[in-house]
Amino acid sequence: MTVSPTDAAASPPLPPIIQGGMGVGVSSWRLARAVSRLGQLGVVSATALDTVFVRRLQDGDPDGGLRRAMAHFPIPEVCERVLRRFFRPGGRAGAPYTLLPLYRQHSGVARQQITMLAAFAEVFLAKEGHDGPVGVNLLTKVQLPNMASLYGAMLAGVNVVLMGAGIPREIPGVLDALAEHRPATMRLEIEGTRDDARDLLVFDPRVHAPASVTAAPLARPRFLAIVSANSLAATLARKANGQVDGFVVEGWTAGGHNAPPRGPLQLDERGEPVYGERDRVDLDKLRELGLPFWLAGGMGTPDALARALALGAAGVQVGTLFAFCEESGIEPALRASALAEIADGTARVVTDPRASATGYPFKRMELDTVAQQDDTRIRNCDLGYLRTAFRGPDGRVVYRCAAEPVEDYVAKGGDAADTVGRRCLCNGLVANIGLAQRREDDGIERPLLTSGHDLEGVRALLAANPRYGAADAVEYLLAAVTTRA
């Protein structure tokens, strides 16, 4: 069934619990489906999903889920080509993963179609077997694959798009265009480019999809912007190029990337950024916008959900509690080690101001029993999702990352000081879900585990059972609301 772009506003309200779209593959289709089947909003992460997709194929797609989803993709020749190139029926037998070409401003048709297919398959599997809503989470700052990911997710009927890590001002208009199979454009953020320069990313569905697909409009998903400030919410509500349907208000205690503190950066005695009153969102001003909002960051307990509802929120977005449940994509042995250290109180969550090449603070969990990525890693930038575009001396667009080899970064005009302490989030986050690359010169890529600061809910569930599932997490969160009702 398809609906026009304007019909999204008439859809029923979204549920009180949004499962966070975490990391690379942590919010997998299995987790999203489990949450959505329980009547809440399950969310898949689209970050680096094309890499996750082709690595799963190279590992043999053991449960057949990807190939089952591909059988429903409306452009079958794309599936045939991808299977020929990446599917290994018996797995890789220890060989390194075959890589995808790095994204650029004008990536080829085949490269975009792999991204479309990956997003389609993940959303299709998340929606399989139930009628609950499913969302997809993307990072605004990972610009290059986003429109292809959105179109693939929309072909699978995604219900909600959630985006933060930047100012997703152009995304509502992109969704409007893609729903009608019209060309969509976004400005490519390029360092050193004047404000009046227009360097566009362009995605045209009709280049990829046959007339049988583009003949009828797609359902335009609702759009929730992830924000950390009233000013950003107000800007998006009033000046976005299309409809914004609500907000997720994320505090600095949430996992993954955090917004930097307002004002000059100050570090505490542990070297972590200091947040204060200026970093709190004024909910009175937020309510004046008249749009629903969900609170995120430290919201993984029933009392937090009840408190959010009392403050006028539509509910909460919860990440960490779901990240460590059985259905999450975290590699089982890594998850078990993390849960053991969470339970005994030895796990430590650090807000690292240097780890991410983006310059944003990044949460990482330190574990005593697991060797994770550190500064001794031999630098290698072969996934490239966090690269920054800049204008070279000859006017061409060039890409660099502060976590790439230092000599490469400097040769591209970067400052060597910017590389100090940087870690390869792309490879570390992919390693978290058991898809680590094998290096001839540096062994297996190590994980880089992220988590929110608030582990109270995880410990509460572990007190009853050393392992827990998504259903346990949802039941736990709803307990106080049900009791008070």
N, C-alpha and C positions, 0 to 999 in steps of 0.2 A: 504493500500500500504506500502511495506517495501523498504528501501534503504540500501545499504551497508554502513558501517561506513565511508568510504571515500567520500561518496556522499554529506556529509554535507557541504563541502567547496564550492560545486557548487550551493548551495541554494541561493536565492535572498538575498540582503542585509537586515539586520534587520532595523526596523523603527527608527525614531529619538527619540521617547518617549518610555522609559521603565518604566512601573509602578512598584514601589518598592515592594519587597517581604517582607512585614512588619509583625513583631510580631508573635503571635500565632493566626492564623485565621483572622487577620485583612485583609490581602490580601486573601480573600476568593474566591471561584470559581465564585461567582456572580460579584465581582469586576473585576477579571481577564477577564471574558467573556465580560463584558461591554467594557473594554478597547480594547481587541483584535478585537471585532466586529467593532471598529472604525478605524482599520488599524494600531494600535500601538501594542506594546508587553505587553499583560497582563500577570501577574506573580502571581502564588499561592505560599503561604508560606507552606513549609512542616514541619516546626518546631512544634513538639508535635502534629502532625496531627493525629496520631493514637488515642491519648486521645480525641482530638476534635471530631473525627469520632464516637467513641463509646459513647461519651456523647450525641451527636446529636441523635444517635439511641435510647438511653435511654429516651430522651425527646420526642420520638414518631415519629421522622422524619416527621414533620407535612406536608411538601409540597411533600413528597415522592421522593425527588431528590436522596437521597442516595440509596434507594432501586432500583430506575430506573437505576442508574449507576451500581449497583451490578449485575443486570441482564445481563450486558455485560462483567463482569469479567470472564476471560477464565478458571478459576478454580472454578466451581460452588460449590463444596463441602466446600470450605472455606467460601463462603457466607452463606451457610446453617448453618454451625457451629456458625458463628459470630451472625447471626440473632437469633438463639436459645439462645445464651448467653446474648446478650445485647439489643435486640429490645424490647421496651415496647410500645405497641400500644396506650395506654392511657397516656403515660408519667410516671414519677417517683412518682407523688403525693407528692412531697416534700421530698422524701427519699434521702439520700446521693448517689452520683454516685458510681457505681461499678468501681473499679480501675483495670487497666492492671498491670501485673507483671512488675517490674522495669527491664530495659534492663541490660544485662551483656555481657561479652565477648562471651560467648557461649550460647546465648539465644536459646530457643527451636524453632522448625519449626513453631508451631502454632503462637508463638509470632511474628515471622518475617512475617508471612502471613497476620496478621492483619495490620501490617505496610504497606505491599505491597498493600492490598486492599484499605486502606485509601488514599494512594497516587494516586492509579488508579482512585478512585471515584472522587477525587477533580479535577484531570486533565481532566477526561472524561467530567465532567459537565462544566468545563471552556471552553472546545473545542466544546461543543454541539451547533449545529445550525449555524456555520460559518466556514470560512476557514482561519481565521487569526492565526498567531503564538501565542503559549502559552508557558510560561516559568515556571520553578519551582525553588524556592529559598531554599537553605539549609545552615546550619551553619557548617563550618568545625569542630568547637570544639565540636559539638554534634555528636560524631563519631558513636556511637553504632547503631542507626537506619538508617544511611545514605544509605547504599547499598541496603537495602530492600526498602527504599523509592524511590530510583532512579529506581530500576527495576519495581516497580509498576507504576511509572510515565511513564516509557518508554513503558510499555504494553499499556498504554492509548495514546501513540503517542506524548508525550511532545516534543516540538521543541527546547527548550533552557534550559540549566541548569546554574544557577548562584550560586556561592558559595564564601563566604568571612569568616570573623571571624576566621582567621587562615591561614595556608598555604596549599591550596588544591592541592598539587603537584601530588598526586596519583589519583586524580579523573578522569583526561582524560583517563588513562589506565583502570580504572574501567568501564567507559562508553564504551570503546572499547570491553572489555570482555563481559559486559552485553548485548551489541547489538548482540553478537554472542552466547548468552546463555552459555558462558563459566564461570567457577568459577572465582570470583573476590576477590582480597585480598587487605587489607590495613594494615599498621602497627598501632597497638593500642598504643597511647601515654600513657606511664605509668611513673609516677613520681618515681625517684629513680632507674630507669632501665638503665644499661649501653648502650652506643650507639650501641654495637655489638649484643645486645639481640634482638631477633625477636619475638615479641608477635603479632600475626596476628589476624585480623578479617577476616573471610572467609564467602563469600556468594556464594552459588552454585545454579543457577536458575533451574537446572535439579532436584534438591531435591524438588522443589515446583511445577514446571509446567510440565504438561504432554507432551508427544512427539508431539502431535498436535500443541502445542504452540511453542516448541523449534525447529521445523523442518525448519523454515525460519527465517532469521535474522530480528532484529528490526531496526528501524531507529535510528541511533546514533545522539542524539541531539547535537547542538552546545554548547560549553562550554565557559562561560564568567566568569573570575575570578574577584572578587571584591577586590581591592587593595587600599592601602593608601600611598604607597611609590614606587618610581622608581625601587629600588633594588628588591622588591618583584615581580614586573611586569617582570623585566628582568630575574629573576630566573625562574619564571613559563614559560616564553616564550622559554627559552633555555634548561631547565632541567626537565620540567614536563615529565611524562612517556607516553605522548600522545599529541594530538593536542589541543592547546589552541586557541580559535577562536576570542578572544578579551577581553577587560577589562572594568570594571566599576570602575572609580576612585572616591573613596568616601572620602570627607572631614570630618573633625571633627564636623561640624555643623549638620550632618545627625542624625536622630533619632536612638533609640536602642543603641547597643554597638558601641563604638568608639575605634579606635586604641589609645593607650596611647601616650602622647607627647614624641618626641624624647629627649633623655638625661634624667638627673635627674628630678624626678617629682617635680613640683612647683605648689602651690595652691595660688589662688588669695584671696582677702579679704572675698569672699563668700564661700571659701572652694572648688572652682572648679579648675580643672587642667588648667594650662596656656599653650596655644599652640602658636607657633611662626613660623618664616620663615622656620625652619628645617622641619616643618610638611606640607609644601606645596609641591605638586608634580611638578617636572620639566616637563612640557608638551613637550618641545623640545626633551628631552631624550626619553620620552614616544613615540613620533612619530617615532623615529628612529627604534623602534621595528617592524614597518610596519603592525601592527594589529589595527583594529578599536577599539575605546574606547568611552565610555559615561561618562560624568561628573555627580557626585552626591553629595548632600549636599548643600543646599541653591540654588537649581536649579529650584524651583517651580514657575518661572515667565516667561513670553514670552521673556523679555530682556535677561534672563539668558540662555534660549535656543538659541537665536540668537548669543549671545556671545560665547557659547560653539561651535557652528558650525563655527564661524569665527576663533576660535582657532584650528580648525582641528578635533574636536571631531565629532563622528557620530551622537551625540545627547546627551540626558540627561536621567538620572534615577531620577524619582520624587516619593517621598514617602508621605510626610506629606499632600500635597494637595489632594492626593487620599485617605489617611487614614481617612479624615473627610468628604468624600462624601457619598451620600446616599447608595451606593452599598457596602461600606466597612463593615467588620465584627464587628466593634465596636458596643457594645450594644446601641440601639437608645437613651435611656435616658442619658447615659454617653456622647455620642457624642453631643447631644443637649446642655448639660451643658458646655462641652468644647468649642463648637462653640460660645455660648453666652459670655463666658469669653475671648475668642480670639477676638471677635468683640469689646468688651468694653475695651480691653487692660489689663485685670486683670490676665489672664493666664500667668504663668511663667514656662519657661523650664530651668531645672537645669541639669548640667553635674555632676552627682554624682560619685565620685571616689570609693565609698565604697558599693554601693547598690548591685552590681552584684557579685555573688560568684566566677566568673571567674577572678576577679581582673582587668578587663577592665572597663574604665569609661562607665557609662550608663546614657542615657538621660531619665529624667522623668518629666512629666508635673504636676505642682502643681496647684490645683483648689481650690477656696474658698468654692464652693458649693457642692463638692463631697468628702466624706470620703474615702481616699485611704489607701492602706496597709502602716503601719508604724512599728516602733520598738516594739510596744506593742503586736504584733501578737504572739500567741503561736506557737513556731517553730514546723514544721512538714514537713518532706521531703518524700512525697509519690508519686511524679512524677519523680523526679530524673534525668531530662535530662541534667542538668549542673554539675552532679557529676564528680569528677576527679578520675581516676584510679591510684592506687599506689601499690607498692609491700610491702606486710605485712612481719613481722618478720619470718613467716614460709614459705615465698616464694609465697604465694597465692596472686592473684590480689584482692584487696579490693577497695571499692568506698566510697568517702566522699564528703561532700559539706559544704562550710563555712556558708551556711544559714540553715543547719540542726540544731537540738538541740545541744547546746554547749557541753554538757557532752558526746554525741555520737561522735562529731567531735574530741574532745580531746582524747577519748578512742581509736580512730583510729590513734593516733599519731599526730593529728593536733595541731596547736598553737591557744589557745583561743583568742589571739589578732587578729587573722585573721577573727574571727566571728563578730567583732564589726561593727555595721552599716549595716550588710548584710541583704538583703530582699529576699524573695522567689519569684524570677522572674517567675518560672514555674507556680505557682498557681495564682500570680497576673495577669500575661498576659492572662491566660485562663479566669479569671474573667472579663477581659476587654470585652470579646465577649459574655457575658451572660451565661457562663457555670461554674460559681463559685461553688466550693464544699461546702457542708453544714457540719459544724463541731459541734459535740455535746458539746464540751468544749469551742468553740470560735466563734459560730455563722456562718455567711456566709463569705467566703473568699472575701476580698476587692480587687478592681482593682488596678493596678499599670500602669498608662497610660504613654506611651512614645510618644515623638514627636520630630521632628527636630526643630532647633532654628528658622529657617526662616518661619515666618507665614504671610509674605506679600501677597503671592498669595491667601491664605485662606481668608484674610481680603478683598482682592479685589473682590473675588467672593461673599462674604457675603454682600458686599455693594449693590449688585444688587438683592440678594435673600437670605433670612435667611437659606435656605437649597440649596444644589447644588448636581448635579450628576456627574458621570464620564464623560459624554459627555460635560458638561459645562467646566470641568477641561481641557479636551483635546482641546476644541475649544479655550479656554483662552490661553493655552500654545502655540498653533500654530499661534496666531494672529500676532505677530511681524514677524514671518518667512513668512507668507502669504503676509503681507503688503509689506515687502521688496522685495519679489519675484516679 
